[in-house]
Amino acid sequence: LFGSAISDYYTMGTWAMSSATIAAVFAILVMLYYVFKETKDPLDGLTITPVEIEVPTFGHLFKRFAFEGGTICLLSSILVLFQLVDSFSVYNVLTEKGMLPEVAKDLKGIYDRGQPLVQLGMVVGVGFSSSYMPMLSRAFKKGHDLEFKRLSASLLRMTMTFSVVATMGMIAILPWLNTALFGDAKGQAVLLVYVTSIFFASVIMSLHGIFQSQHQYPKTLLALTAGLAVKASTNYLFVAMFGTLGASLATALGLLVMMGVMMAFAKDIMTSVLRDGNFMQLLAGIALGMTVIVSVLSYGAWHFTGMQDSRTMAFVFSIVFAFIGVVIFLAGTMKWNLFTKREWVLIPKGKSLLRKFSRKEENDETR
């Protein structure tokens, strides 16, 4: 019976890990569809002119591959590296402090719920940094400094906005989301601190996108080293003092230091973002308003509906309250012109939303 249970666990794990490969295959198929759709005959009407190019040496290519590729890989796996630090310290510290091994494992498992939540919230930040990369690289290559700074500031504004909203929104619906994904609402305080990493990690990815377009990889590597050093040096102390909450604090602090180092390297761009009219005040007001309204509805429903044990209803409530939050955020963003028209165009379906809102304003003025 025991052997059968272990086998079942490994089978479940195998299928769970295989899902990533299956998803990647389908993602490639979707991308190939659009590639062939946009370029039915890529050589049609193309005039090929022979051009002499200087072929780089193998050593040069290897150095670039190792340094630039290694930096990108390390940054992309920053949360995994932080989790590696936790793997060597959290459980050991908890048991050293007299906690029973079974209890320590349970608490560590609850703490580990935070990583998929953060990765989910980071989707927006990573998406924007990827979409801006071609424009940033083109502006930098052509020497258009003003255009590069404008694009960089725009990228940071949008990343900060959506990451703040994702962080605050997740905090507002955390009990329902925790139950929907993991079956119960344990570890609320630990996860609440952990999900603040969404903002830090998203801004870090956007700043790296700016540095990458300038081929300034050492800046990212230095910030990465500083963040890991802070996480590793504070983790033992914080876990000993606060338990798994301390591990969440160490993660947030490490990412905060990393973001601070990168912001210091991008001082001019950050200055333009912070001094951009009343952007920060508007963002704070919209995010706070959305958080208060959704939190009142979410936590009110949590305490008065009596559906805390139903994963199905928790999933339904999570979707409903997330939708309410998105509507409030979009309404506030359009009402107070948080984004420029050019920035709206870069958002998926942003052009149609802007067109509908502009038409609504025209109708209101006509009345």
Phi, psi and omega in degrees: 000315180297316180298322179296319180296316179299317179299318178298318179299316180293324177296316177300315180296321179298313179293323179297316179290326180294334182299328179295317179294317179298317179297320180296320179298314180293324177297318178297318179298318178297316180295320178296323178302313181288328177297312181288332178291320181282330182235076181295320176224088186297340182264358182293122179073012182264127177262120183263120179248124179299132180229132178278128179235151179274120182276120180291153179287161179298320180298319179296315179296320181295319179298315179295318180298315183291316185282305183289314179295320178296320179297315180297316180296317180296318180293319180297332181255026184300319180292327177293321178295319176296321179293329176296319176299317178298323182298328182271351188232318190301303182299316181298317181293318181299317180288327177296330180276009174098005180282143178296142182306319181296319179292319179298318178296320180297314180294321178296321178296319177295319178298322182292348176297336186294326185297311177297329176295317179293318180297323176297315180291334182282349183306318182296310182298316180294321180298315180294318180298324179290319182290332181275342186306311180300318181292319178296314181297319180295316179296319180292319182295324180276356179076022179273083187297317181295318178296321179296316179294322180295315179295320180296315179296321179296317178300315181292321178299313183291320179295315179299319181297305185289328178287324175296315180295319178297318180295308182293322178296320179293323177297321183294326183250018188304316180301316180291317181294319178299316180291319182297320184274325190237359173094346177204176184251030180291153174073032183302311183296318180298314182288327178300316177291320184297318185289347173296343178295341179303313181297309182300313184294323180293316178296322177301315181296322179291318177297321176296322177301320177294313179295321181296321179294338177262002183060036181254064182292328179302329179296315178296318182296321179294316178296320178299317179297318180296317180296316178295322180296318179294315179300312183293323185280334183260343187300311183300313182296313183293320179294321178297327183274317190238004182073214181293337173299324177296324177295321176296318179297319180295322177296311180298320180294317179299316178291324178297315178297317179299315178296320180297319178297316181292324176295324178297323178289333180251043187302316182298316181292318179296323178298318180294327178290313184290332181261012183281084180057231179247035183303311184295321179294317179295316179299315180297318181294314180295314181296318180294316179299315178299316183295317181297312183296311182293323180295318178299314179293315185293306182289332174295314178296325180297321185273338188245348182272337182070025181249027185294338185264358182263114179292325180296312180291327177297320178295317179298312179297322179299314180295315182298311182290327175295319178296317177300317179298318179296317179298314179298317180297312181296319179297315179294321180296317180286322182297318185252017173050055180291326180250155172280166179297324179295324178289324178297322181297329182283345179276136176306126182066010182293324181297317180292322177297317180295320180295317180295318181291322179295320179294322179295318179296321179296320179295321179295321180292325180295322179291000000 
